[in-house]
């Protein structure tokens, strides 16, 4: 903005160069919208895969807990009255 207020040849050249750079950036963004769209799709797919992987780990954790509970139940010490004729 300052370069457009100043009235020197150098300030005018800088202002023109800034406008050219912004124009070129806009053109690049317009020509690469397909690439940007695909990158967005890949990012969304990546997030969905991350959620699915976390869900798999959660299921594995639950399965391990159930297995541990079953093992603890099978290995627990039995209490109660024992008859002498039972081994």
PDB file of N, CA, C and O in Angstrom, chain B, residues numbered from 101:
ATOM      1  N   UNK B 101       0.830  -1.188   0.000  1.00  0.00           N
ATOM      2  CA  UNK B 101       0.000   0.000   0.000  1.00  0.00           C
ATOM      3  C   UNK B 101       0.876   1.254   0.000  1.00  0.00           C
ATOM      4  O   UNK B 101       0.561   2.246  -0.657  1.00  0.00           O
ATOM      5  N   UNK B 102       1.949   1.194   0.726  1.00  0.00           N
ATOM      6  CA  UNK B 102       2.828   2.353   0.816  1.00  0.00           C
ATOM      7  C   UNK B 102       3.459   2.664  -0.534  1.00  0.00           C
ATOM      8  O   UNK B 102       3.651   3.829  -0.880  1.00  0.00           O
ATOM      9  N   UNK B 103       3.783   1.616  -1.303  1.00  0.00           N
ATOM     10  CA  UNK B 103       4.417   1.857  -2.596  1.00  0.00           C
ATOM     11  C   UNK B 103       3.456   2.523  -3.573  1.00  0.00           C
ATOM     12  O   UNK B 103       3.916   3.178  -4.508  1.00  0.00           O
ATOM     13  N   UNK B 104       2.148   2.388  -3.401  1.00  0.00           N
ATOM     14  CA  UNK B 104       1.205   3.059  -4.292  1.00  0.00           C
ATOM     15  C   UNK B 104       1.017   4.519  -3.908  1.00  0.00           C
ATOM     16  O   UNK B 104       0.575   5.315  -4.736  1.00  0.00           O
ATOM     17  N   UNK B 105       1.341   4.892  -2.674  1.00  0.00           N
ATOM     18  CA  UNK B 105       1.213   6.278  -2.220  1.00  0.00           C
ATOM     19  C   UNK B 105       2.442   7.099  -2.624  1.00  0.00           C
ATOM     20  O   UNK B 105       2.326   8.271  -2.981  1.00  0.00           O
ATOM     21  N   UNK B 106       3.607   6.475  -2.563  1.00  0.00           N
ATOM     22  CA  UNK B 106       4.838   7.177  -2.916  1.00  0.00           C
ATOM     23  C   UNK B 106       4.888   7.405  -4.421  1.00  0.00           C
ATOM     24  O   UNK B 106       4.379   6.593  -5.194  1.00  0.00           O
ATOM     25  N   UNK B 107       5.495   8.497  -4.830  1.00  0.00           N
ATOM     26  CA  UNK B 107       5.487   8.852  -6.252  1.00  0.00           C
ATOM     27  C   UNK B 107       6.865   8.795  -6.889  1.00  0.00           C
ATOM     28  O   UNK B 107       7.150   9.563  -7.808  1.00  0.00           O
ATOM     29  N   UNK B 108       7.707   7.917  -6.426  1.00  0.00           N
ATOM     30  CA  UNK B 108       9.019   7.772  -7.054  1.00  0.00           C
ATOM     31  C   UNK B 108       8.953   6.643  -8.075  1.00  0.00           C
ATOM     32  O   UNK B 108       8.069   5.788  -8.020  1.00  0.00           O
ATOM     33  N   UNK B 109       9.893   6.653  -8.997  1.00  0.00           N
ATOM     34  CA  UNK B 109       9.941   5.599 -10.027  1.00  0.00           C
ATOM     35  C   UNK B 109      10.147   4.228  -9.397  1.00  0.00           C
ATOM     36  O   UNK B 109       9.555   3.243  -9.836  1.00  0.00           O
ATOM     37  N   UNK B 110      10.980   4.167  -8.377  1.00  0.00           N
ATOM     38  CA  UNK B 110      11.246   2.889  -7.699  1.00  0.00           C
ATOM     39  C   UNK B 110       9.988   2.376  -6.998  1.00  0.00           C
ATOM     40  O   UNK B 110       9.695   1.182  -7.056  1.00  0.00           O
ATOM     41  N   UNK B 111       9.247   3.256  -6.343  1.00  0.00           N
ATOM     42  CA  UNK B 111       8.017   2.854  -5.655  1.00  0.00           C
ATOM     43  C   UNK B 111       6.981   2.351  -6.657  1.00  0.00           C
ATOM     44  O   UNK B 111       6.266   1.387  -6.385  1.00  0.00           O
ATOM     45  N   UNK B 112       6.904   3.001  -7.806  1.00  0.00           N
ATOM     46  CA  UNK B 112       5.949   2.571  -8.837  1.00  0.00           C
ATOM     47  C   UNK B 112       6.334   1.195  -9.364  1.00  0.00           C
ATOM     48  O   UNK B 112       5.471   0.339  -9.559  1.00  0.00           O
ATOM     49  N   UNK B 113       7.619   0.982  -9.593  1.00  0.00           N
ATOM     50  CA  UNK B 113       8.078  -0.316 -10.095  1.00  0.00           C
ATOM     51  C   UNK B 113       7.809  -1.419  -9.066  1.00  0.00           C
ATOM     52  O   UNK B 113       7.409  -2.524  -9.432  1.00  0.00           O
ATOM     53  N   UNK B 114       8.027  -1.124  -7.791  1.00  0.00           N
ATOM     54  CA  UNK B 114       7.766  -2.107  -6.737  1.00  0.00           C
ATOM     55  C   UNK B 114       6.276  -2.424  -6.685  1.00  0.00           C
ATOM     56  O   UNK B 114       5.891  -3.585  -6.546  1.00  0.00           O
ATOM     57  N   UNK B 115       5.439  -1.396  -6.797  1.00  0.00           N
ATOM     58  CA  UNK B 115       3.991  -1.598  -6.776  1.00  0.00           C
ATOM     59  C   UNK B 115       3.542  -2.466  -7.952  1.00  0.00           C
ATOM     60  O   UNK B 115       2.724  -3.369  -7.776  1.00  0.00           O
ATOM     61  N   UNK B 116       4.065  -2.205  -9.131  1.00  0.00           N
ATOM     62  CA  UNK B 116       3.723  -3.004 -10.314  1.00  0.00           C
ATOM     63  C   UNK B 116       4.176  -4.442 -10.125  1.00  0.00           C
ATOM     64  O   UNK B 116       3.448  -5.371 -10.475  1.00  0.00           O
ATOM     65  N   UNK B 117       5.360  -4.635  -9.578  1.00  0.00           N
ATOM     66  CA  UNK B 117       5.875  -5.990  -9.356  1.00  0.00           C
ATOM     67  C   UNK B 117       5.013  -6.741  -8.341  1.00  0.00           C
ATOM     68  O   UNK B 117       4.749  -7.930  -8.522  1.00  0.00           O
ATOM     69  N   UNK B 118       4.576  -6.075  -7.288  1.00  0.00           N
ATOM     70  CA  UNK B 118       3.713  -6.704  -6.282  1.00  0.00           C
ATOM     71  C   UNK B 118       2.402  -7.145  -6.920  1.00  0.00           C
ATOM     72  O   UNK B 118       1.928  -8.254  -6.675  1.00  0.00           O
ATOM     73  N   UNK B 119       1.819  -6.272  -7.742  1.00  0.00           N
ATOM     74  CA  UNK B 119       0.562  -6.611  -8.412  1.00  0.00           C
ATOM     75  C   UNK B 119       0.764  -7.793  -9.352  1.00  0.00           C
ATOM     76  O   UNK B 119      -0.092  -8.673  -9.432  1.00  0.00           O
ATOM     77  N   UNK B 120       1.885  -7.820 -10.062  1.00  0.00           N
ATOM     78  CA  UNK B 120       2.168  -8.957 -10.963  1.00  0.00           C
ATOM     79  C   UNK B 120       2.300 -10.268 -10.188  1.00  0.00           C
ATOM     80  O   UNK B 120       1.818 -11.314 -10.624  1.00  0.00           O
ATOM     81  N   UNK B 121       2.960 -10.192  -9.031  1.00  0.00           N
ATOM     82  CA  UNK B 121       3.135 -11.401  -8.218  1.00  0.00           C
ATOM     83  C   UNK B 121       1.787 -11.919  -7.731  1.00  0.00           C
ATOM     84  O   UNK B 121       1.520 -13.118  -7.807  1.00  0.00           O
ATOM     85  N   UNK B 122       0.934 -11.020  -7.229  1.00  0.00           N
ATOM     86  CA  UNK B 122      -0.384 -11.454  -6.765  1.00  0.00           C
ATOM     87  C   UNK B 122      -1.243 -11.984  -7.907  1.00  0.00           C
ATOM     88  O   UNK B 122      -1.991 -12.946  -7.730  1.00  0.00           O
ATOM     89  N   UNK B 123      -1.139 -11.363  -9.069  1.00  0.00           N
ATOM     90  CA  UNK B 123      -1.883 -11.849 -10.235  1.00  0.00           C
ATOM     91  C   UNK B 123      -1.412 -13.244 -10.630  1.00  0.00           C
ATOM     92  O   UNK B 123      -2.221 -14.122 -10.929  1.00  0.00           O
ATOM     93  N   UNK B 124      -0.123 -13.432 -10.627  1.00  0.00           N
ATOM     94  CA  UNK B 124       0.437 -14.757 -10.970  1.00  0.00           C
ATOM     95  C   UNK B 124       0.027 -15.801  -9.938  1.00  0.00           C
ATOM     96  O   UNK B 124      -0.278 -16.938 -10.298  1.00  0.00           O
ATOM     97  N   UNK B 125       0.018 -15.430  -8.665  1.00  0.00           N
ATOM     98  CA  UNK B 125      -0.410 -16.373  -7.623  1.00  0.00           C
ATOM     99  C   UNK B 125      -1.870 -16.762  -7.832  1.00  0.00           C
ATOM    100  O   UNK B 125      -2.224 -17.932  -7.684  1.00  0.00           O
ATOM    101  N   UNK B 126      -2.715 -15.804  -8.171  1.00  0.00           N
ATOM    102  CA  UNK B 126      -4.118 -16.103  -8.402  1.00  0.00           C
ATOM    103  C   UNK B 126      -4.278 -17.042  -9.604  1.00  0.00           C
ATOM    104  O   UNK B 126      -5.078 -17.977  -9.564  1.00  0.00           O
ATOM    105  N   UNK B 127      -3.511 -16.787 -10.675  1.00  0.00           N
ATOM    106  CA  UNK B 127      -3.569 -17.660 -11.848  1.00  0.00           C
ATOM    107  C   UNK B 127      -3.122 -19.078 -11.510  1.00  0.00           C
ATOM    108  O   UNK B 127      -3.726 -20.049 -11.965  1.00  0.00           O
ATOM    109  N   UNK B 128      -2.074 -19.193 -10.720  1.00  0.00           N
ATOM    110  CA  UNK B 128      -1.591 -20.513 -10.336  1.00  0.00           C
ATOM    111  C   UNK B 128      -2.633 -21.258  -9.510  1.00  0.00           C
ATOM    112  O   UNK B 128      -2.843 -22.458  -9.690  1.00  0.00           O
ATOM    113  N   UNK B 129      -3.276 -20.542  -8.613  1.00  0.00           N
ATOM    114  CA  UNK B 129      -4.313 -21.183  -7.801  1.00  0.00           C
ATOM    115  C   UNK B 129      -5.496 -21.623  -8.654  1.00  0.00           C
ATOM    116  O   UNK B 129      -6.068 -22.689  -8.426  1.00  0.00           O
ATOM    117  N   UNK B 130      -5.861 -20.806  -9.633  1.00  0.00           N
ATOM    118  CA  UNK B 130      -6.976 -21.169 -10.506  1.00  0.00           C
ATOM    119  C   UNK B 130      -6.633 -22.363 -11.393  1.00  0.00           C
ATOM    120  O   UNK B 130      -7.491 -23.209 -11.645  1.00  0.00           O
ATOM    121  N   UNK B 131      -5.405 -22.440 -11.863  1.00  0.00           N
ATOM    122  CA  UNK B 131      -5.025 -23.540 -12.744  1.00  0.00           C
ATOM    123  C   UNK B 131      -4.791 -24.833 -11.973  1.00  0.00           C
ATOM    124  O   UNK B 131      -4.819 -25.919 -12.550  1.00  0.00           O
ATOM    125  N   UNK B 132      -4.563 -24.717 -10.696  1.00  0.00           N
ATOM    126  CA  UNK B 132      -4.276 -25.910  -9.908  1.00  0.00           C
ATOM    127  C   UNK B 132      -5.424 -26.283  -8.977  1.00  0.00           C
ATOM    128  O   UNK B 132      -5.207 -26.946  -7.962  1.00  0.00           O
ATOM    129  N   UNK B 133      -6.626 -25.869  -9.308  1.00  0.00           N
ATOM    130  CA  UNK B 133      -7.762 -26.193  -8.445  1.00  0.00           C
ATOM    131  C   UNK B 133      -8.007 -27.695  -8.394  1.00  0.00           C
ATOM    132  O   UNK B 133      -8.415 -28.223  -7.359  1.00  0.00           O
ATOM    133  N   UNK B 134      -7.763 -28.379  -9.494  1.00  0.00           N
ATOM    134  CA  UNK B 134      -7.950 -29.833  -9.515  1.00  0.00           C
ATOM    135  C   UNK B 134      -6.966 -30.513  -8.575  1.00  0.00           C
ATOM    136  O   UNK B 134      -7.326 -31.444  -7.855  1.00  0.00           O
ATOM    137  N   UNK B 135      -5.738 -30.050  -8.586  1.00  0.00           N
ATOM    138  CA  UNK B 135      -4.728 -30.613  -7.692  1.00  0.00           C
ATOM    139  C   UNK B 135      -5.107 -30.335  -6.238  1.00  0.00           C
ATOM    140  O   UNK B 135      -4.996 -31.212  -5.381  1.00  0.00           O
ATOM    141  N   UNK B 136      -5.552 -29.119  -5.970  1.00  0.00           N
ATOM    142  CA  UNK B 136      -5.960 -28.769  -4.610  1.00  0.00           C
ATOM    143  C   UNK B 136      -7.160 -29.598  -4.160  1.00  0.00           C
ATOM    144  O   UNK B 136      -7.232 -30.021  -3.006  1.00  0.00           O
ATOM    145  N   UNK B 137      -8.100 -29.829  -5.075  1.00  0.00           N
ATOM    146  CA  UNK B 137      -9.271 -30.644  -4.755  1.00  0.00           C
ATOM    147  C   UNK B 137      -8.858 -32.075  -4.436  1.00  0.00           C
ATOM    148  O   UNK B 137      -9.359 -32.669  -3.481  1.00  0.00           O
ATOM    149  N   UNK B 138      -7.944 -32.632  -5.232  1.00  0.00           N
ATOM    150  CA  UNK B 138      -7.483 -33.993  -4.979  1.00  0.00           C
ATOM    151  C   UNK B 138      -6.702 -34.088  -3.669  1.00  0.00           C
ATOM    152  O   UNK B 138      -6.824 -35.073  -2.941  1.00  0.00           O
ATOM    153  N   UNK B 139      -5.907 -33.073  -3.373  1.00  0.00           N
ATOM    154  CA  UNK B 139      -5.203 -33.055  -2.094  1.00  0.00           C
ATOM    155  C   UNK B 139      -6.187 -33.030  -0.931  1.00  0.00           C
ATOM    156  O   UNK B 139      -5.968 -33.679   0.092  1.00  0.00           O
ATOM    157  N   UNK B 140      -7.255 -32.287  -1.091  1.00  0.00           N
ATOM    158  CA  UNK B 140      -8.281 -32.239  -0.058  1.00  0.00           C
ATOM    159  C   UNK B 140      -8.936 -33.609   0.114  1.00  0.00           C
ATOM    160  O   UNK B 140      -9.181 -34.044   1.239  1.00  0.00           O
ATOM    161  N   UNK B 141      -9.219 -34.288  -0.994  1.00  0.00           N
ATOM    162  CA  UNK B 141      -9.805 -35.633  -0.928  1.00  0.00           C
ATOM    163  C   UNK B 141      -8.851 -36.602  -0.238  1.00  0.00           C
ATOM    164  O   UNK B 141      -9.273 -37.412   0.587  1.00  0.00           O
ATOM    165  N   UNK B 142      -7.590 -36.521  -0.568  1.00  0.00           N
ATOM    166  CA  UNK B 142      -6.596 -37.405   0.054  1.00  0.00           C
ATOM    167  C   UNK B 142      -6.521 -37.146   1.551  1.00  0.00           C
ATOM    168  O   UNK B 142      -6.422 -38.081   2.345  1.00  0.00           O
ATOM    169  N   UNK B 143      -6.568 -35.891   1.929  1.00  0.00           N
ATOM    170  CA  UNK B 143      -6.516 -35.550   3.349  1.00  0.00           C
ATOM    171  C   UNK B 143      -7.739 -36.096   4.078  1.00  0.00           C
ATOM    172  O   UNK B 143      -7.610 -36.627   5.181  1.00  0.00           O
ATOM    173  N   UNK B 144      -8.914 -35.974   3.483  1.00  0.00           N
ATOM    174  CA  UNK B 144     -10.130 -36.500   4.110  1.00  0.00           C
ATOM    175  C   UNK B 144     -10.066 -38.018   4.212  1.00  0.00           C
ATOM    176  O   UNK B 144     -10.465 -38.597   5.222  1.00  0.00           O
ATOM    177  N   UNK B 145      -9.564 -38.657   3.162  1.00  0.00           N
ATOM    178  CA  UNK B 145      -9.431 -40.115   3.176  1.00  0.00           C
ATOM    179  C   UNK B 145      -8.447 -40.550   4.250  1.00  0.00           C
ATOM    180  O   UNK B 145      -8.668 -41.548   4.936  1.00  0.00           O
ATOM    181  N   UNK B 146      -7.364 -39.801   4.393  1.00  0.00           N
ATOM    182  CA  UNK B 146      -6.355 -40.098   5.410  1.00  0.00           C
ATOM    183  C   UNK B 146      -6.956 -39.987   6.811  1.00  0.00           C
ATOM    184  O   UNK B 146      -6.686 -40.828   7.668  1.00  0.00           O
ATOM    185  N   UNK B 147      -7.760 -38.966   7.048  1.00  0.00           N
ATOM    186  CA  UNK B 147      -8.407 -38.808   8.351  1.00  0.00           C
ATOM    187  C   UNK B 147      -9.359 -39.964   8.636  1.00  0.00           C
ATOM    188  O   UNK B 147      -9.424 -40.455   9.762  1.00  0.00           O
ATOM    189  N   UNK B 148     -10.097 -40.398   7.618  1.00  0.00           N
ATOM    190  CA  UNK B 148     -11.024 -41.513   7.799  1.00  0.00           C
ATOM    191  C   UNK B 148     -10.254 -42.797   8.101  1.00  0.00           C
ATOM    192  O   UNK B 148     -10.668 -43.583   8.952  1.00  0.00           O
ATOM    193  N   UNK B 149      -9.147 -43.010   7.414  1.00  0.00           N
ATOM    194  CA  UNK B 149      -8.329 -44.199   7.683  1.00  0.00           C
ATOM    195  C   UNK B 149      -7.742 -44.151   9.089  1.00  0.00           C
ATOM    196  O   UNK B 149      -7.654 -45.179   9.760  1.00  0.00           O
ATOM    197  N   UNK B 150      -7.341 -42.969   9.535  1.00  0.00           N
ATOM    198  CA  UNK B 150      -6.834 -42.834  10.909  1.00  0.00           C
ATOM    199  C   UNK B 150      -7.904 -43.234  11.916  1.00  0.00           C
ATOM    200  O   UNK B 150      -7.614 -43.933  12.887  1.00  0.00           O
ATOM    201  N   UNK B 151      -9.140 -42.792  11.689  1.00  0.00           N
ATOM    202  CA  UNK B 151     -10.237 -43.156  12.596  1.00  0.00           C
ATOM    203  C   UNK B 151     -10.471 -44.663  12.591  1.00  0.00           C
ATOM    204  O   UNK B 151     -10.705 -45.264  13.639  1.00  0.00           O
ATOM    205  N   UNK B 152     -10.408 -45.266  11.409  1.00  0.00           N
ATOM    206  CA  UNK B 152     -10.626 -46.707  11.316  1.00  0.00           C
ATOM    207  C   UNK B 152      -9.505 -47.474  12.010  1.00  0.00           C
ATOM    208  O   UNK B 152      -9.766 -48.482  12.667  1.00  0.00           O
ATOM    209  N   UNK B 153      -8.284 -47.021  11.877  1.00  0.00           N
ATOM    210  CA  UNK B 153      -7.160 -47.687  12.539  1.00  0.00           C
ATOM    211  C   UNK B 153      -7.307 -47.580  14.051  1.00  0.00           C
ATOM    212  O   UNK B 153      -7.061 -48.550  14.768  1.00  0.00           O
ATOM    213  N   UNK B 154      -7.705 -46.414  14.538  1.00  0.00           N
ATOM    214  CA  UNK B 154      -7.924 -46.260  15.980  1.00  0.00           C
ATOM    215  C   UNK B 154      -9.048 -47.173  16.458  1.00  0.00           C
ATOM    216  O   UNK B 154      -8.975 -47.724  17.556  1.00  0.00           O
ATOM    217  N   UNK B 155     -10.083 -47.336  15.644  1.00  0.00           N
ATOM    218  CA  UNK B 155     -11.182 -48.228  15.998  1.00  0.00           C
ATOM    219  C   UNK B 155     -10.698 -49.678  16.070  1.00  0.00           C
ATOM    220  O   UNK B 155     -11.093 -50.415  16.974  1.00  0.00           O
ATOM    221  N   UNK B 156      -9.865 -50.083  15.149  1.00  0.00           N
ATOM    222  CA  UNK B 156      -9.302 -51.439  15.163  1.00  0.00           C
ATOM    223  C   UNK B 156      -8.489 -51.664  16.442  1.00  0.00           C
ATOM    224  O   UNK B 156      -8.607 -52.709  17.081  1.00  0.00           O
ATOM    225  N   UNK B 157      -7.670 -50.682  16.808  1.00  0.00           N
ATOM    226  CA  UNK B 157      -6.887 -50.812  18.032  1.00  0.00           C
ATOM    227  C   UNK B 157      -7.794 -50.885  19.261  1.00  0.00           C
ATOM    228  O   UNK B 157      -7.496 -51.617  20.205  1.00  0.00           O
ATOM    229  N   UNK B 158      -8.879 -50.146  19.258  1.00  0.00           N
ATOM    230  CA  UNK B 158      -9.820 -50.195  20.374  1.00  0.00           C
ATOM    231  C   UNK B 158     -10.457 -51.585  20.475  1.00  0.00           C
ATOM    232  O   UNK B 158     -10.593 -52.125  21.573  1.00  0.00           O
ATOM    233  N   UNK B 159     -10.846 -52.164  19.339  1.00  0.00           N
ATOM    234  CA  UNK B 159     -11.411 -53.520  19.348  1.00  0.00           C
ATOM    235  C   UNK B 159     -10.388 -54.542  19.828  1.00  0.00           C
ATOM    236  O   UNK B 159     -10.725 -55.447  20.591  1.00  0.00           O
ATOM    237  N   UNK B 160      -9.146 -54.404  19.388  1.00  0.00           N
ATOM    238  CA  UNK B 160      -8.096 -55.325  19.841  1.00  0.00           C
ATOM    239  C   UNK B 160      -7.877 -55.206  21.348  1.00  0.00           C
ATOM    240  O   UNK B 160      -7.665 -56.206  22.033  1.00  0.00           O
ATOM    241  N   UNK B 161      -7.928 -53.996  21.849  1.00  0.00           N
ATOM    242  CA  UNK B 161      -7.778 -53.772  23.280  1.00  0.00           C
ATOM    243  C   UNK B 161      -8.918 -54.429  24.056  1.00  0.00           C
ATOM    244  O   UNK B 161      -8.684 -55.058  25.088  1.00  0.00           O
ATOM    245  N   UNK B 162     -10.145 -54.288  23.567  1.00  0.00           N
ATOM    246  CA  UNK B 162     -11.292 -54.920  24.215  1.00  0.00           C
ATOM    247  C   UNK B 162     -11.172 -56.441  24.166  1.00  0.00           C
ATOM    248  O   UNK B 162     -11.475 -57.121  25.146  1.00  0.00           O
ATOM    249  N   UNK B 163     -10.736 -56.971  23.036  1.00  0.00           N
ATOM    250  CA  UNK B 163     -10.559 -58.415  22.891  1.00  0.00           C
ATOM    251  C   UNK B 163      -9.509 -58.925  23.872  1.00  0.00           C
ATOM    252  O   UNK B 163      -9.685 -59.981  24.480  1.00  0.00           O
ATOM    253  N   UNK B 164      -8.429 -58.186  24.027  1.00  0.00           N
ATOM    254  CA  UNK B 164      -7.380 -58.579  24.973  1.00  0.00           C
ATOM    255  C   UNK B 164      -7.908 -58.549  26.404  1.00  0.00           C
ATOM    256  O   UNK B 164      -7.562 -59.417  27.206  1.00  0.00           O
ATOM    257  N   UNK B 165      -8.738 -57.564  26.733  1.00  0.00           N
ATOM    258  CA  UNK B 165      -9.309 -57.492  28.073  1.00  0.00           C
ATOM    259  C   UNK B 165     -10.228 -58.676  28.343  1.00  0.00           C
ATOM    260  O   UNK B 165     -10.200 -59.249  29.432  1.00  0.00           O
ATOM    261  N   UNK B 166     -11.049 -59.049  27.349  1.00  0.00           N
ATOM    262  CA  UNK B 166     -11.939 -60.199  27.515  1.00  0.00           C
ATOM    263  C   UNK B 166     -11.119 -61.469  27.687  1.00  0.00           C
ATOM    264  O   UNK B 166     -11.436 -62.309  28.530  1.00  0.00           O
ATOM    265  N   UNK B 167     -10.075 -61.607  26.895  1.00  0.00           N
ATOM    266  CA  UNK B 167      -9.209 -62.785  27.004  1.00  0.00           C
ATOM    267  C   UNK B 167      -8.548 -62.842  28.383  1.00  0.00           C
ATOM    268  O   UNK B 167      -8.458 -63.912  28.985  1.00  0.00           O
ATOM    269  N   UNK B 168      -8.091 -61.702  28.878  1.00  0.00           N
ATOM    270  CA  UNK B 168      -7.464 -61.647  30.197  1.00  0.00           C
ATOM    271  C   UNK B 168      -8.474 -61.994  31.287  1.00  0.00           C
ATOM    272  O   UNK B 168      -8.134 -62.698  32.238  1.00  0.00           O
ATOM    273  N   UNK B 169      -9.703 -61.514  31.162  1.00  0.00           N
ATOM    274  CA  UNK B 169     -10.734 -61.834  32.150  1.00  0.00           C
ATOM    275  C   UNK B 169     -11.044 -63.325  32.153  1.00  0.00           C
ATOM    276  O   UNK B 169     -11.215 -63.919  33.218  1.00  0.00           O
ATOM    277  N   UNK B 170     -11.118 -63.935  30.971  1.00  0.00           N
ATOM    278  CA  UNK B 170     -11.384 -65.366  30.885  1.00  0.00           C
ATOM    279  C   UNK B 170     -10.237 -66.160  31.510  1.00  0.00           C
ATOM    280  O   UNK B 170     -10.462 -67.148  32.209  1.00  0.00           O
ATOM    281  N   UNK B 171      -9.024 -65.722  31.252  1.00  0.00           N
ATOM    282  CA  UNK B 171      -7.862 -66.406  31.819  1.00  0.00           C
ATOM    283  C   UNK B 171      -7.836 -66.261  33.336  1.00  0.00           C
ATOM    284  O   UNK B 171      -7.547 -67.219  34.054  1.00  0.00           O
ATOM    285  N   UNK B 172      -8.136 -65.067  33.816  1.00  0.00           N
ATOM    286  CA  UNK B 172      -8.192 -64.851  35.263  1.00  0.00           C
ATOM    287  C   UNK B 172      -9.285 -65.714  35.891  1.00  0.00           C
ATOM    288  O   UNK B 172      -9.091 -66.267  36.974  1.00  0.00           O
ATOM    289  N   UNK B 173     -10.420 -65.832  35.226  1.00  0.00           N
ATOM    290  CA  UNK B 173     -11.533 -66.649  35.736  1.00  0.00           C
ATOM    291  C   UNK B 173     -11.139 -68.121  35.792  1.00  0.00           C
ATOM    292  O   UNK B 173     -11.466 -68.818  36.753  1.00  0.00           O
ATOM    293  N   UNK B 174     -10.443 -68.592  34.769  1.00  0.00           N
ATOM    294  CA  UNK B 174     -10.046 -69.998  34.729  1.00  0.00           C
ATOM    295  C   UNK B 174      -8.964 -70.312  35.765  1.00  0.00           C
ATOM    296  O   UNK B 174      -8.922 -71.429  36.281  1.00  0.00           O
ATOM    297  N   UNK B 175      -8.103 -69.368  36.074  1.00  0.00           N
ATOM    298  CA  UNK B 175      -6.982 -69.595  36.982  1.00  0.00           C
ATOM    299  C   UNK B 175      -7.266 -69.179  38.424  1.00  0.00           C
ATOM    300  O   UNK B 175      -6.374 -69.235  39.271  1.00  0.00           O
ATOM    301  N   UNK B 176      -8.466 -68.774  38.702  1.00  0.00           N
ATOM    302  CA  UNK B 176      -8.736 -68.306  40.064  1.00  0.00           C
ATOM    303  C   UNK B 176      -8.795 -69.482  41.036  1.00  0.00           C
ATOM    304  O   UNK B 176      -9.085 -70.617  40.656  1.00  0.00           O
ATOM    305  N   UNK B 177      -8.522 -69.184  42.258  1.00  0.00           N
ATOM    306  CA  UNK B 177      -8.539 -70.189  43.304  1.00  0.00           C
ATOM    307  C   UNK B 177      -9.984 -70.461  43.695  1.00  0.00           C
ATOM    308  O   UNK B 177     -10.741 -69.541  44.009  1.00  0.00           O
ATOM    309  N   UNK B 178     -10.349 -71.714  43.674  1.00  0.00           N
ATOM    310  CA  UNK B 178     -11.708 -72.088  44.032  1.00  0.00           C
ATOM    311  C   UNK B 178     -11.873 -72.066  45.539  1.00  0.00           C
ATOM    312  O   UNK B 178     -10.994 -72.494  46.287  1.00  0.00           O
ATOM    313  N   UNK B 179     -13.005 -71.564  45.962  1.00  0.00           N
ATOM    314  CA  UNK B 179     -13.283 -71.530  47.393  1.00  0.00           C
ATOM    315  C   UNK B 179     -14.562 -72.316  47.660  1.00  0.00           C
ATOM    316  O   UNK B 179     -15.343 -72.583  46.747  1.00  0.00           O
ATOM    317  N   UNK B 180     -14.761 -72.676  48.905  1.00  0.00           N
ATOM    318  CA  UNK B 180     -15.975 -73.389  49.258  1.00  0.00           C
ATOM    319  C   UNK B 180     -15.655 -74.714  49.931  1.00  0.00           C
ATOM    320  O   UNK B 180     -14.500 -75.041  50.203  1.00  0.00           O
ATOM    321  N   UNK B 181     -16.693 -75.445  50.184  1.00  0.00           N
ATOM    322  CA  UNK B 181     -16.583 -76.730  50.872  1.00  0.00           C
ATOM    323  C   UNK B 181     -16.125 -77.790  49.890  1.00  0.00           C
ATOM    324  O   UNK B 181     -16.653 -77.902  48.784  1.00  0.00           O
ATOM    325  N   UNK B 182     -15.122 -78.578  50.313  1.00  0.00           N
ATOM    326  CA  UNK B 182     -14.658 -79.699  49.510  1.00  0.00           C
ATOM    327  C   UNK B 182     -14.958 -80.983  50.240  1.00  0.00           C
ATOM    328  O   UNK B 182     -14.687 -81.115  51.433  1.00  0.00           O
ATOM    329  N   UNK B 183     -15.519 -81.923  49.516  1.00  0.00           N
ATOM    330  CA  UNK B 183     -15.779 -83.224  50.117  1.00  0.00           C
ATOM    331  C   UNK B 183     -14.492 -84.036  50.050  1.00  0.00           C
ATOM    332  O   UNK B 183     -13.654 -83.826  49.172  1.00  0.00           O
ATOM    333  N   UNK B 184     -14.353 -84.932  50.957  1.00  0.00           N
ATOM    334  CA  UNK B 184     -13.109 -85.717  51.024  1.00  0.00           C
ATOM    335  C   UNK B 184     -13.029 -86.741  49.906  1.00  0.00           C
ATOM    336  O   UNK B 184     -11.923 -87.160  49.566  1.00  0.00           O
ATOM    337  N   UNK B 185     -14.133 -87.165  49.318  1.00  0.00           N
ATOM    338  CA  UNK B 185     -14.079 -88.155  48.253  1.00  0.00           C
ATOM    339  C   UNK B 185     -13.743 -87.504  46.894  1.00  0.00           C
ATOM    340  O   UNK B 185     -13.527 -88.222  45.918  1.00  0.00           O
ATOM    341  N   UNK B 186     -13.695 -86.186  46.814  1.00  0.00           N
ATOM    342  CA  UNK B 186     -13.297 -85.490  45.561  1.00  0.00           C
ATOM    343  C   UNK B 186     -11.809 -85.201  45.611  1.00  0.00           C
ATOM    344  O   UNK B 186     -11.265 -84.891  46.671  1.00  0.00           O
ATOM    345  N   UNK B 187     -11.161 -85.300  44.485  1.00  0.00           N
ATOM    346  CA  UNK B 187      -9.709 -85.022  44.451  1.00  0.00           C
ATOM    347  C   UNK B 187      -9.392 -83.553  44.507  1.00  0.00           C
ATOM    348  O   UNK B 187      -8.222 -83.173  44.486  1.00  0.00           O
TER     349      UNK B 187
END
